[in-house]
Amino acid sequence: MSQDIPMTREGYESLQEELKRLKREERPKVIRDIAEARGHGDLWENAEYLAAKERQSFIEGRIQEIEDKLARAQVIDPSSVPRDKVVFGARVLLEDMETGERVTYKIVGVDEANIKEGKISVTSPVGRALIGHGVDDTVRVKVPSGTKEYQVLDILFD
């Protein structure tokens, strides 16, 4: 049995857009590229043909992967969850207890995680450690170099 995949509305819509782009733009383009490359003769020594077939395989695989994720998606509505605890979809302001550095993370699904955008997966060590904690709580996170301690300064919802 397949497992539900939690994601934000933003993450769900992003996957839908990628799927639409792959089906409407990328798939037709690679089909045209294959047809054009076929016209160049011997297929087994035709680098353009082989590259286009490889791209087609990647595109079809990604389409299947996205369709599966969308079918199993469980879109979490942050407005329906408690606002006093860190939950999926929350934006959390933390202070590193050792360095005093402040950082904000949004707790998102695995496919949405992007550390450069401040989005961490609910299944990441930090994400798992934060879930259920409230403002002023101290959270300990096991990291490769030992244990980090953060204080939860604020919990926000978009």
Summary of the structure (lengths in Angstrom):
residues: 158
radius of gyration: 21.6
end to end distance: 32.6
largest distance: 69.3
contacts: 439
relative contact order: 0.16
helix: 45%
strand: 25%
